[in-house]
Each structure stands twice: as C-alpha cells, then as structure tokens.
Amino acid sequence: MKKLAESRLPTEFGSFRMIAYDSGIGEFPHLVMQSEVRPDDGPVNVRVHSECMTGDVFGSLRCDCGEQLHSAMRTFGKQGGYLIYLRQEGRGIGLVNKLKAYNLQDEGMDTVSANVALGFHADERDYAPAIEILKHLSIDEIRLFTNNPEKIEAFEGTGITVIERIPIEVAPQDESEGYLRTKKEQMGHVFRNFKF
C-alpha cells in the first residue's frame, strides 16, 4: 500500500492527520483520518467507512452513512482512533449506478434488489485495502466501530485482531427506515437499540 501524502487537518470534531494512500483510481486515494489524540497502549479505535458522497457530503436522509462518519470522527477526536475512508461509493457500484439504484428504490425495490437488478451483487465492497493500510500503520489489535459482521469477518486470518466490536447506530428517520431494515434483515447488520 503506497502512501502518497500526509497533512494536519483540524476539524470540528478534533485535530487529525489526513493520510492519502494509492487506491489505483487516479485522484481518488483511500484516506486515513488519524486522530492526534494518543491513548494508552492497547487496541486502537478503527472505523472502516466506505465513501458515500450523498450521505457524507450532501447529508442524504436515505442512509445513515454521514451520521456514522461524523459519530466516529467525534469519538476519535476525543478518544483517539483511525477512520479509514475507502473509495468504494454505493457499496462498490459507483455514484452513477447508485443514483440509478435510488430510482429503482423509489419504484419500490429495496437496496439489495436494486443493486442486483442493475447487475451487481448486493454488496461489491472489498475491505482488503483497509487491512493493508492498518498493516502499513503497524496496527494489529483494533476496536472496530461497525454494525456489519462482514467487516469483522474480513479481518479473520489477516494478522489483525478485532478485540471488540463497538456499535455505531444512528436513529432511523422516515427516509432511512427501510434502508436500515434491509441492512438488518438481508445483510445481517446488528442493531440493538432500534426495532424496525
């Protein structure tokens, strides 16, 4: 995993180092937001977050992505941690296809069936780059902030141990309830605080 650049980035959530790693997609590097807070030795806080321009940048209410991103940054800004931002928009199908999937969802499909109707798997994401990045950073024990069991499974046999899963749940809104229900019922995401 090739490191491209690094710089200090003060944010409303705290002070971070932004590190860019080559993603193989030109000017769209994978990013790490490394908190400048240094906790004691032990497992480090990690959030592996896949790009969601609609939620992360424009505040879409169709998903919980932007709120999860900000929640992790808020926590890491206080406690320390690494947010790994992978450039795999729309569960790996890209922004244009994601917008097409939105149209199918507006016609009654859920997020899984919409992706499949467009010729993709329900989830096309690959977490190998996050594992490579953590190895480059010499991190081998993590507390993983996720509701997605597939992310935990992705670390099995990699030499990086998930010591603890930390839920990162966002209260459902009218526009996101169906999306979150599909995550739970069809993709196995764990939600303990909310019933759908």
N, CA, C and O of each residue as an XYZ file, in Angstrom:
784
protein
N       0.856     -1.187      0.000
C       0.000      0.000      0.000
C       0.893      1.239      0.000
O       1.668      1.451      0.933
N       0.783      2.055     -1.047
C       1.675      3.207     -1.207
C       1.077      4.459     -0.587
O      -0.022      4.885     -0.943
N       1.820      5.040      0.345
C       1.425      6.301      0.949
C       1.773      7.433     -0.008
O       2.885      7.484     -0.535
N       0.814      8.352     -0.236
C       1.014      9.418     -1.210
C       1.316     10.765     -0.567
O       2.141     11.522     -1.077
N       0.659     11.070      0.546
C       0.839     12.371      1.191
C       0.213     12.325      2.576
O      -0.594     11.448      2.886
N       0.607     13.296      3.405
C       0.067     13.385      4.762
C       0.084     14.842      5.194
O       1.024     15.576      4.889
N      -0.957     15.259      5.905
C      -1.003     16.630      6.383
C      -1.923     16.737      7.594
O      -2.792     15.892      7.808
N      -1.716     17.784      8.377
C      -2.575     18.069      9.529
C      -3.921     18.582      9.032
O      -3.980     19.377      8.094
N      -5.002     18.123      9.663
C      -6.336     18.580      9.275
C      -7.166     18.865     10.530
O      -7.724     17.940     11.121
N      -7.254     20.117     10.937
C      -8.137     20.455     12.052
C      -9.597     20.388     11.592
O      -9.918     20.860     10.502
N     -10.472     19.816     12.399
C     -11.886     19.699     12.041
C     -12.740     20.090     13.239
O     -12.231     20.282     14.343
N     -14.033     20.203     13.009
C     -14.949     20.496     14.112
C     -14.997     19.347     15.119
O     -15.484     19.522     16.236
N     -14.497     18.178     14.731
C     -14.523     17.009     15.605
C     -13.213     16.811     16.364
O     -13.133     15.962     17.252
N     -12.199     17.579     16.023
C     -10.893     17.436     16.646
C      -9.801     17.563     15.601
O     -10.076     17.766     14.419
N      -8.570     17.442     16.046
C      -7.427     17.576     15.149
C      -6.978     16.195     14.669
O      -6.801     15.275     15.467
N      -6.798     16.068     13.364
C      -6.442     14.797     12.740
C      -5.240     14.982     11.814
O      -4.910     16.097     11.410
N      -4.596     13.862     11.489
C      -3.663     13.785     10.371
C      -4.404     13.083      9.247
O      -4.910     11.977      9.436
N      -4.474     13.708      8.081
C      -5.068     13.041      6.922
C      -3.944     12.433      6.104
O      -3.006     13.119      5.697
N      -4.055     11.132      5.873
C      -3.048     10.392      5.115
C      -3.721      9.823      3.872
O      -4.765      9.178      3.965
N      -3.124     10.062      2.716
C      -3.654      9.552      1.448
C      -2.845      8.340      1.002
O      -1.614      8.365      1.000
N      -3.560      7.272      0.622
C      -2.943      6.051      0.105
C      -3.464      5.787     -1.307
O      -4.630      6.041     -1.610
N      -2.595      5.281     -2.149
C      -2.952      4.986     -3.530
C      -4.073      3.948     -3.588
O      -3.944      2.852     -3.042
N      -5.168      4.302     -4.255
C      -6.290      3.375     -4.423
C      -6.274      2.711     -5.789
O      -7.042      1.785     -6.050
N      -5.376      3.201     -6.674
C      -5.376      2.718     -8.043
C      -6.377      3.447     -8.921
O      -6.538      3.111    -10.094
N      -7.059      4.457     -8.352
C      -8.064      5.221     -9.096
C      -7.648      6.690     -9.125
O      -8.295      7.536     -8.507
N      -6.592      6.981     -9.830
C      -6.162      8.357    -10.057
C      -6.189      9.246     -8.841
O      -5.545      8.971     -7.828
N      -6.956     10.331     -8.962
C      -7.024     11.340     -7.895
C      -8.079     11.012     -6.842
O      -8.638     11.923     -6.230
N      -8.357      9.749     -6.624
C      -9.318      9.340     -5.608
C      -8.648      8.370     -4.635
O      -8.985      7.186     -4.621
N      -7.711      8.849     -3.826
C      -6.997      7.959     -2.910
C      -7.880      7.499     -1.752
O      -8.838      8.173     -1.376
N      -7.536      6.340     -1.196
C      -8.095      5.975      0.101
C      -7.511      6.955      1.115
O      -6.392      7.440      0.948
N      -8.268      7.237      2.152
C      -7.834      8.219      3.141
C      -7.863      7.630      4.545
O      -8.678      6.760      4.854
N      -6.965      8.116      5.382
C      -6.989      7.797      6.808
C      -7.066      9.108      7.564
O      -6.284     10.027      7.323
N      -8.020      9.184      8.480
C      -8.086     10.304      9.409
C      -7.570      9.771     10.739
O      -8.272      9.046     11.444
N      -6.342     10.134     11.072
C      -5.692      9.655     12.292
C      -5.783     10.737     13.357
O      -5.216     11.818     13.204
N      -6.496     10.443     14.431
C      -6.638     11.420     15.500
C      -5.285     11.739     16.112
O      -4.439     10.859     16.271
N      -5.087     13.014     16.456
C      -3.853     13.412     17.118
C      -3.900     13.125     18.618
O      -2.906     13.312     19.320
N      -5.058     12.669     19.110
C      -5.145     12.195     20.495
C      -4.478     10.837     20.564
O      -4.802      9.948     19.777
N      -3.558     10.665     21.485
C      -2.821      9.409     21.624
C      -3.217      8.724     22.935
O      -2.736      9.102     24.003
N      -4.099      7.712     22.853
C      -4.477      6.984     24.070
C      -3.357      6.054     24.532
O      -2.321      5.929     23.879
N      -3.589      5.410     25.666
C      -2.616      4.443     26.178
C      -2.465      3.286     25.199
O      -3.275      3.113     24.288
N      -1.411      2.496     25.402
C      -1.198      1.315     24.572
C      -2.390      0.372     24.679
O      -3.075      0.331     25.701
N      -2.622     -0.368     23.634
C      -3.724     -1.324     23.609
C      -4.431     -1.238     22.277
O      -3.966     -0.534     21.381
N      -5.546     -1.938     22.121
C      -6.283     -1.907     20.859
C      -6.667     -0.471     20.489
O      -7.034      0.318     21.360
N      -6.585     -0.138     19.215
C      -6.926      1.207     18.774
C      -8.332      1.227     18.177
O      -8.796      0.236     17.614
N      -8.988      2.356     18.308
C     -10.298      2.546     17.706
C     -10.149      2.665     16.195
O      -9.302      3.411     15.704
N     -10.977      1.925     15.463
C     -10.932      1.962     13.990
C     -12.351      1.955     13.442
O     -13.202      1.188     13.892
N     -12.591      2.811     12.476
C     -13.817      2.778     11.682
C     -13.407      2.631     10.229
O     -12.668      3.467      9.709
N     -13.877      1.575      9.559
C     -13.677      1.402      8.121
C     -14.955      1.912      7.457
O     -16.017      1.302      7.580
N     -14.839      3.030      6.757
C     -16.016      3.716      6.206
C     -15.897      3.788      4.692
O     -14.924      4.325      4.163
N     -16.880      3.252      4.005
C     -16.887      3.326      2.546
C     -17.535      4.636      2.111
O     -18.556      5.063      2.651
N     -16.911      5.253      1.124
C     -17.375      6.550      0.628
C     -18.865      6.540      0.319
O     -19.380      5.610     -0.302
N     -19.546      7.588      0.762
C     -20.961      7.802      0.432
C     -21.133      9.296      0.205
O     -21.459     10.037      1.131
N     -20.913      9.734     -1.022
C     -20.968     11.165     -1.290
C     -22.335     11.746     -0.932
O     -22.418     12.840     -0.374
N     -23.395     11.024     -1.248
C     -24.729     11.551     -0.987
C     -24.968     11.765      0.512
O     -25.576     12.759      0.910
N     -24.490     10.831      1.338
C     -24.679     10.962      2.782
C     -23.598     11.764      3.470
O     -23.890     12.618      4.307
N     -22.335     11.493      3.119
C     -21.204     12.124      3.800
C     -21.090     13.613      3.476
O     -20.777     14.424      4.349
N     -21.344     13.964      2.220
C     -21.145     15.343      1.772
C     -22.451     16.131      1.747
O     -22.509     17.270      2.211
N     -23.508     15.510      1.195
C     -24.747     16.257      0.961
C     -25.832     16.011      2.005
O     -26.924     16.574      1.918
N     -25.529     15.166      2.993
C     -26.475     14.972      4.093
C     -27.734     14.212      3.733
O     -28.794     14.474      4.300
N     -27.639     13.269      2.795
C     -28.803     12.480      2.406
C     -29.444     11.801      3.613
O     -28.755     11.303      4.503
N     -30.771     11.792      3.624
C     -31.524     11.112      4.679
C     -31.904      9.694      4.275
O     -32.586      8.996      5.025
N     -31.458      9.256      3.069
C     -31.787      7.911      2.611
C     -30.959      6.859      3.331
O     -31.310      5.680      3.310
N     -29.855      7.268      3.974
C     -28.955      6.320      4.625
C     -28.454      6.915      5.943
O     -28.763      8.055      6.289
N     -27.678      6.116      6.661
C     -27.104      6.570      7.931
C     -25.613      6.857      7.817
O     -24.943      7.060      8.829
N     -25.083      6.877      6.589
C     -23.633      6.943      6.379
C     -22.999      8.214      6.941
O     -22.025      8.149      7.691
N     -23.554      9.367      6.574
C     -22.972     10.618      7.038
C     -22.974     10.720      8.550
O     -22.003     11.181      9.150
N     -24.056     10.293      9.162
C     -24.139     10.350     10.626
C     -23.158      9.380     11.277
O     -22.573      9.694     12.313
N     -22.974      8.204     10.678
C     -21.977      7.270     11.202
C     -20.569      7.850     11.084
O     -19.767      7.736     12.010
N     -20.274      8.470      9.948
C     -18.969      9.092      9.731
C     -18.688     10.143     10.800
O     -17.621     10.146     11.413
N     -19.643     11.026     11.016
C     -19.454     12.113     11.979
C     -19.401     11.592     13.413
O     -18.658     12.121     14.240
N     -20.182     10.565     13.705
C     -20.147      9.966     15.042
C     -18.761      9.394     15.340
O     -18.217      9.596     16.426
N     -18.197      8.676     14.362
C     -16.860      8.102     14.555
C     -15.817      9.201     14.717
O     -14.962      9.119     15.599
N     -15.880     10.225     13.878
C     -14.903     11.306     13.983
C     -15.022     12.040     15.316
O     -14.017     12.424     15.913
N     -16.249     12.230     15.776
C     -16.462     12.892     17.070
C     -15.825     12.071     18.188
O     -15.144     12.617     19.056
N     -16.050     10.753     18.163
C     -15.476      9.872     19.188
C     -13.957      9.847     19.105
O     -13.275      9.962     20.123
N     -13.427      9.698     17.894
C     -11.978      9.600     17.722
C     -11.289     10.921     18.043
O     -10.151     10.937     18.513
N     -11.984     12.028     17.789
C     -11.413     13.322     18.126
C     -11.176     13.487     19.617
O     -10.307     14.249     20.042
N     -11.963     12.760     20.405
C     -11.828     12.825     21.869
C     -10.981     11.684     22.428
O     -10.185     11.881     23.346
N     -11.165     10.473     21.855
C     -10.548      9.272     22.430
C      -9.317      8.784     21.656
O      -8.547      7.971     22.168
N      -9.132      9.272     20.439
C      -8.113      8.732     19.561
C      -8.695      7.654     18.665
O      -9.679      7.005     19.017
N      -8.088      7.469     17.516
C      -8.561      6.429     16.609
C      -8.222      6.736     15.165
O      -7.676      7.791     14.844
N      -8.560      5.787     14.299
C      -8.256      5.864     12.871
C      -9.537      5.627     12.082
O     -10.163      4.574     12.203
N      -9.920      6.603     11.279
C     -11.032      6.427     10.369
C     -10.443      6.172      8.983
O      -9.761      7.027      8.417
N     -10.713      4.991      8.450
C     -10.215      4.626      7.114
C     -11.356      4.834      6.125
O     -12.402      4.191      6.222
N     -11.142      5.738      5.175
C     -12.174      6.142      4.221
C     -11.847      5.513      2.869
O     -10.959      5.971      2.151
N     -12.589      4.447      2.539
C     -12.350      3.698      1.305
C     -13.185      4.260      0.162
O     -14.364      4.568      0.338
N     -12.573      4.390     -0.997
C     -13.251      4.972     -2.147
C     -14.007      3.888     -2.901
O     -13.583      3.431     -3.962
N     -15.141      3.487     -2.323
C     -15.986      2.481     -2.975
C     -17.455      2.865     -2.761
O     -18.204      2.256     -1.996
N     -17.800      3.915     -3.491
C     -19.132      4.523     -3.410
C     -20.245      3.526     -3.727
O     -20.095      2.652     -4.581
N     -21.357      3.677     -3.022
C     -22.546      2.884     -3.326
C     -22.348      1.389     -3.143
O     -22.762      0.591     -3.985
N     -21.704      1.009     -2.023
C     -21.357     -0.396     -1.792
C     -20.547     -0.967     -2.948
O     -20.648     -2.151     -3.271
N     -19.744     -0.109     -3.563
C     -18.818     -0.559     -4.591
C     -19.323     -0.467     -6.016
O     -18.619     -0.881     -6.937
N     -20.541      0.071     -6.235
C     -21.067      0.124     -7.611
C     -20.861      1.489     -8.259
O     -21.144      1.648     -9.446
N     -20.380      2.470     -7.515
C     -20.120      3.793     -8.073
C     -21.316      4.726     -7.951
O     -22.449      4.284     -7.759
N     -21.048      6.017     -8.065
C     -22.084      7.024     -7.827
C     -23.191      6.993     -8.869
O     -24.367      7.088     -8.519
N     -22.839      6.862    -10.141
C     -23.870      6.875    -11.185
C     -24.826      5.700    -11.008
O     -26.044      5.871    -11.075
N     -24.276      4.508    -10.783
C     -25.144      3.346    -10.567
C     -25.926      3.455     -9.261
O     -27.045      2.951     -9.156
N     -25.341      4.104     -8.280
C     -26.058      4.328     -7.022
C     -27.301      5.186     -7.270
O     -28.369      4.910     -6.723
N     -27.158      6.221     -8.092
C     -28.315      7.063     -8.410
C     -29.379      6.271     -9.171
O     -30.577      6.457     -8.958
N     -28.925      5.384    -10.061
C     -29.881      4.516    -10.767
C     -30.583      3.593     -9.777
O     -31.779      3.325     -9.901
N     -29.824      3.108     -8.789
C     -30.429      2.253     -7.759
C     -31.435      3.034     -6.928
O     -32.469      2.492     -6.536
N     -31.144      4.294     -6.659
C     -32.110      5.139     -5.944
C     -33.436      5.191     -6.704
O     -34.504      5.102     -6.099
N     -33.366      5.335     -8.027
C     -34.598      5.401     -8.821
C     -35.401      4.110     -8.695
O     -36.627      4.144     -8.591
N     -34.707      2.970     -8.705
C     -35.396      1.690     -8.538
C     -35.996      1.576     -7.140
O     -37.074      1.008     -6.966
N     -35.298      2.115     -6.151
C     -35.837      2.100     -4.785
C     -37.100      2.955     -4.704
O     -38.046      2.600     -4.001
N     -37.117      4.077     -5.420
C     -38.312      4.927     -5.429
C     -39.496      4.241     -6.095
O     -40.649      4.620     -5.889
N     -39.186      3.209     -6.908
C     -40.254      2.433     -7.548
C     -40.680      1.240     -6.693
O     -41.584      0.496     -7.072
N     -40.028      1.056     -5.531
C     -40.462      0.008     -4.614
C     -39.440     -1.046     -4.255
O     -39.694     -1.861     -3.368
N     -38.281     -1.060     -4.920
C     -37.253     -2.046     -4.580
C     -36.509     -1.636     -3.311
O     -36.462     -0.457     -2.961
N     -35.927     -2.629     -2.623
C     -35.024     -2.296     -1.525
C     -33.610     -2.145     -2.079
O     -33.380     -2.352     -3.270
N     -32.674     -1.789     -1.220
C     -31.312     -1.502     -1.698
C     -30.627     -2.737     -2.288
O     -29.862     -2.624     -3.245
N     -30.898     -3.905     -1.725
C     -30.285     -5.134     -2.232
C     -30.835     -5.489     -3.605
O     -30.070     -5.723     -4.540
N     -32.164     -5.530     -3.732
C     -32.763     -5.919     -5.016
C     -32.447     -4.896     -6.107
O     -32.331     -5.264     -7.276
N     -32.307     -3.615     -5.744
C     -31.967     -2.592     -6.729
C     -30.561     -2.834     -7.289
O     -30.355     -2.750     -8.500
N     -29.608     -3.128     -6.427
C     -28.247     -3.405     -6.902
C     -28.229     -4.645     -7.808
O     -27.579     -4.656     -8.854
N     -28.948     -5.674     -7.389
C     -28.997     -6.909     -8.173
C     -29.654     -6.654     -9.532
O     -29.199     -7.177    -10.549
N     -30.715     -5.857     -9.551
C     -31.401     -5.540    -10.811
C     -30.482     -4.808    -11.788
O     -30.661     -4.890    -13.003
N     -29.504     -4.098    -11.249
C     -28.545     -3.385    -12.099
C     -27.362     -4.264    -12.519
O     -26.457     -3.804    -13.216
N     -27.376     -5.538    -12.086
C     -26.341     -6.473    -12.498
C     -25.180     -6.617    -11.530
O     -24.131     -7.149    -11.891
N     -25.360     -6.147    -10.306
C     -24.300     -6.220     -9.296
C     -24.690     -7.180     -8.176
O     -25.847     -7.584     -8.057
N     -23.706     -7.533     -7.362
C     -24.004     -8.223     -6.116
C     -24.628     -7.213     -5.166
O     -24.535     -6.005     -5.385
N     -25.259     -7.706     -4.119
C     -25.861     -6.805     -3.130
C     -24.817     -5.855     -2.555
O     -25.109     -4.692     -2.276
N     -23.592     -6.363     -2.381
C     -22.516     -5.558     -1.810
C     -21.220     -5.903     -2.541
O     -20.754     -7.040     -2.466
N     -20.643     -4.947     -3.238
C     -19.430     -5.160     -4.035
C     -18.161     -4.681     -3.322
O     -17.088     -4.651     -3.925
N     -18.277     -4.312     -2.057
C     -17.126     -3.713     -1.374
C     -16.032     -4.724     -1.063
O     -16.281     -5.921     -0.921
N     -14.814     -4.205     -0.961
C     -13.630     -5.005     -0.658
C     -12.888     -4.313      0.488
O     -12.519     -3.145      0.374
N     -12.672     -5.030      1.582
C     -12.025     -4.424      2.742
C     -10.519     -4.690      2.802
O      -9.855     -4.291      3.759
N      -9.983     -5.361      1.783
C      -8.543     -5.644      1.761
C      -7.695     -4.373      1.841
O      -6.674     -4.382      2.529
N      -8.074     -3.273      1.162
C      -7.255     -2.063      1.292
C      -7.164     -1.549      2.732
O      -6.116     -1.054      3.146
N      -8.239     -1.663      3.482
C      -8.207     -1.221      4.881
C      -7.231     -2.062      5.690
O      -6.511     -1.547      6.545
N      -7.215     -3.351      5.413
C      -6.291     -4.252      6.112
C      -4.842     -3.898      5.752
O      -3.974     -3.865      6.624
N      -4.588     -3.636      4.472
C      -3.236     -3.239      4.052
C      -2.813     -1.933      4.717
O      -1.667     -1.791      5.144
N      -3.728     -0.993      4.804
C      -3.422      0.294      5.434
C      -3.083      0.107      6.904
O      -2.108      0.682      7.388
N      -3.867     -0.682      7.618
C      -3.597     -0.911      9.039
C      -2.247     -1.596      9.235
O      -1.525     -1.292     10.185
N      -1.909     -2.515      8.341
C      -0.598     -3.160      8.436
C       0.510     -2.144      8.186
O       1.540     -2.167      8.861
N       0.303     -1.256      7.220
C       1.289     -0.209      6.944
C       1.480      0.683      8.172
O       2.577      1.182      8.418
N       0.409      0.877      8.936
C       0.463      1.698     10.149
C       0.910      0.898     11.370
O       0.952      1.425     12.482
N       1.246     -0.390     11.159
C       1.712     -1.289     12.232
C       0.678     -1.459     13.344
O       1.019     -1.484     14.526
N      -0.588     -1.575     12.946
C      -1.676     -1.788     13.896
C      -2.128     -3.233     13.796
O      -2.458     -3.702     12.706
N      -2.150     -3.945     14.911
C      -2.541     -5.358     14.854
C      -3.665     -5.736     15.816
O      -4.115     -6.882     15.807
N      -4.131     -4.794     16.648
C      -5.281     -5.042     17.527
C      -6.197     -3.827     17.477
O      -5.766     -2.697     17.708
N      -7.474     -4.080     17.171
C      -8.394     -2.954     16.980
C      -9.711     -3.161     17.720
O     -10.128     -4.280     18.018
N     -10.335     -2.037     17.996
C     -11.730     -1.988     18.431
C     -12.482     -1.435     17.233
O     -12.347     -0.257     16.901
N     -13.276     -2.281     16.580
C     -13.870     -1.931     15.296
C     -15.264     -1.342     15.486
O     -16.148     -1.983     16.055
N     -15.448     -0.129     15.009
C     -16.732      0.564     15.097
C     -17.564      0.185     13.877
O     -17.358      0.717     12.786
N     -18.497     -0.729     14.066
C     -19.305     -1.210     12.941
C     -20.542     -1.937     13.435
O     -20.586     -2.427     14.563
N     -21.550     -1.997     12.566
C     -22.722     -2.847     12.790
C     -22.711     -4.025     11.826
O     -23.594     -4.882     11.871
N     -21.703     -4.062     10.951
C     -21.664     -5.003      9.835
C     -20.759     -6.203     10.151
O     -19.541     -6.043     10.228
N     -21.330     -7.395     10.333
C     -20.500     -8.562     10.654
C     -19.511     -8.929      9.541
O     -18.488     -9.553      9.822
N     -19.792     -8.559      8.292
C     -18.859     -8.869      7.198
C     -17.526     -8.143      7.382
O     -16.480     -8.653      6.979
N     -17.561     -6.969      7.980
C     -16.308     -6.248      8.228
C     -15.458     -7.005      9.246
O     -14.238     -7.080      9.102
N     -16.089     -7.558     10.259
C     -15.350     -8.338     11.256
C     -14.764     -9.584     10.604
O     -13.601     -9.920     10.829
N     -15.568    -10.265      9.801
C     -15.104    -11.472      9.112
C     -13.933    -11.168      8.181
O     -13.058    -12.012      7.988
N     -13.913     -9.971      7.606
C     -12.850     -9.608      6.673
C     -11.478     -9.604      7.337
O     -10.462     -9.741      6.656
N     -11.437     -9.450      8.662
C     -10.159     -9.397      9.371
C      -9.662    -10.780      9.804
O      -8.525    -10.910     10.257
N     -10.492    -11.804      9.670
C     -10.092    -13.143     10.108
C      -8.905    -13.640      9.284
O      -8.916    -13.582      8.054
N      -7.886    -14.128      9.986
C      -6.711    -14.682      9.331
C      -5.778    -13.662      8.708
O      -4.900    -14.032      7.928
N      -5.945    -12.380      9.034
C      -5.113    -11.332      8.423
C      -3.945    -10.912      9.305
O      -3.048    -10.202      8.851
N      -3.950    -11.347     10.562
C      -2.927    -10.881     11.497
C      -3.361     -9.652     12.268
O      -2.638     -9.172     13.141
N      -4.544     -9.140     11.949
C      -5.128     -8.023     12.695
C      -6.318     -8.572     13.469
O      -7.242     -9.135     12.883
N      -6.291     -8.408     14.775
C      -7.315     -8.982     15.640
C      -8.342     -7.926     16.039
O      -7.993     -6.848     16.520
N      -9.618     -8.259     15.830
C     -10.699     -7.399     16.302
C     -10.978     -7.794     17.752
O     -11.602     -8.823     18.014
N     -10.515     -6.978     18.680
C     -10.672     -7.253     20.109
C     -12.106     -7.014     20.551
O     -12.626     -7.708     21.425
N     -12.742     -6.014     19.930
C     -14.094     -5.638     20.350
C     -14.817     -4.973     19.186
O     -14.218     -4.226     18.412
N     -16.119     -5.256     19.074
C     -16.965     -4.532     18.123
C     -17.716     -3.450     18.886
O     -18.367     -3.725     19.894
N     -17.620     -2.225     18.399
C     -18.327     -1.110     19.007
C     -19.484     -0.721     18.081
O     -19.249     -0.347     16.932
N     -20.728     -0.803     18.564
C     -21.859     -0.407     17.707
C     -21.756      1.064     17.322
O     -21.239      1.884     18.081
N     -22.249      1.379     16.146
C     -22.291      2.769     15.698
C     -23.661      2.992     15.057
O     -23.792      3.135     13.841
N     -24.675      3.016     15.923
C     -26.071      3.048     15.491
C     -26.594      4.474     15.414
O     -26.295      5.316     16.261
N     -27.377      4.719     14.382
C     -27.986      6.021     14.147
C     -29.493      5.829     14.144
O     -30.007      4.911     13.505
N     -30.193      6.689     14.854
C     -31.651      6.571     14.935
C     -32.272      6.657     13.544
O     -31.941      7.555     12.769
N     -33.175      5.723     13.224
C     -33.799      5.753     11.896
C     -34.689      6.978     11.722
O     -35.316      7.460     12.665
N     -34.722      7.463     10.485
C     -35.639      8.532     10.114
C     -36.622      7.968      9.098
O     -36.438      6.854      8.608
N     -37.655      8.725      8.781
C     -38.662      8.230      7.850
C     -38.026      7.758      6.544
O     -38.407      6.714      6.014
N     -37.061      8.517      6.021
C     -36.449      8.193      4.733
C     -35.459      7.035      4.817
O     -35.184      6.388      3.806
N     -34.918      6.765      6.005
C     -33.871      5.742      6.115
C     -34.345      4.431      6.755
O     -33.594      3.456      6.790
N     -35.562      4.401      7.252
C     -36.006      3.212      7.988
C     -35.975      1.950      7.127
O     -35.508      0.906      7.583
N     -36.464      2.032      5.894
C     -36.445      0.863      5.014
C     -35.032      0.413      4.692
O     -34.754     -0.784      4.630
N     -34.145      1.369      4.489
C     -32.734      1.085      4.220
C     -32.113      0.332      5.395
O     -31.412     -0.662      5.204
N     -32.372      0.808      6.597
C     -31.802      0.163      7.786
C     -32.429     -1.209      8.016
O     -31.746     -2.138      8.447
N     -33.716     -1.340      7.734
C     -34.379     -2.648      7.886
C     -33.764     -3.665      6.924
O     -33.551     -4.820      7.293
N     -33.478     -3.237      5.691
C     -32.841     -4.125      4.722
C     -31.452     -4.531      5.196
O     -31.067     -5.692      5.061
N     -30.695     -3.583      5.752
C     -29.382     -3.917      6.306
C     -29.502     -5.018      7.350
O     -28.717     -5.966      7.364
N     -30.490     -4.881      8.218
C     -30.658     -5.845      9.306
C     -31.157     -7.192      8.783
O     -30.574     -8.230      9.100
N     -32.219     -7.188      7.992
C     -32.898     -8.426      7.616
C     -32.193     -9.187      6.493
O     -32.224    -10.418      6.473
N     -31.560     -8.478      5.562
C     -30.960     -9.154      4.418
C     -29.434     -9.211      4.460
O     -28.823    -10.058      3.808
N     -28.819     -8.306      5.227
C     -27.365     -8.247      5.239
C     -26.777     -8.571      6.612
O     -25.558     -8.588      6.781
N     -27.638     -8.824      7.583
C     -27.172     -9.289      8.887
C     -26.578     -8.233      9.792
O     -25.921     -8.569     10.778
N     -26.794     -6.955      9.483
C     -26.260     -5.913     10.352
C     -26.924     -5.971     11.727
O     -28.096     -6.329     11.851
N     -26.175     -5.622     12.731
C     -26.643     -5.736     14.111
C     -27.101     -4.383     14.617
O     -26.325     -3.428     14.662
N     -28.373     -4.307     14.998
C     -28.926     -3.103     15.612
C     -29.584     -3.510     16.929
O     -30.590     -4.220     16.928
N     -29.037     -3.077     18.013
C     -29.579     -3.456     19.322
C     -30.523     -2.408     19.884
O     -31.407     -2.732     20.676
N     -30.347     -1.157     19.485
C     -31.086     -0.071     20.108
C     -32.345      0.313     19.366
O     -33.147      1.090     19.883
N     -32.546     -0.216     18.154
C     -33.688      0.203     17.367
C     -34.425     -1.014     16.800
O     -33.807     -1.982     16.355
N     -35.734     -0.944     16.826
C     -36.573     -2.002     16.263
C     -37.170     -1.499     14.951
O     -37.636     -0.363     14.862
N     -37.147     -2.362     13.936
C     -37.693     -1.986     12.642
C     -38.901     -2.862     12.326
O     -39.516     -2.708     11.271
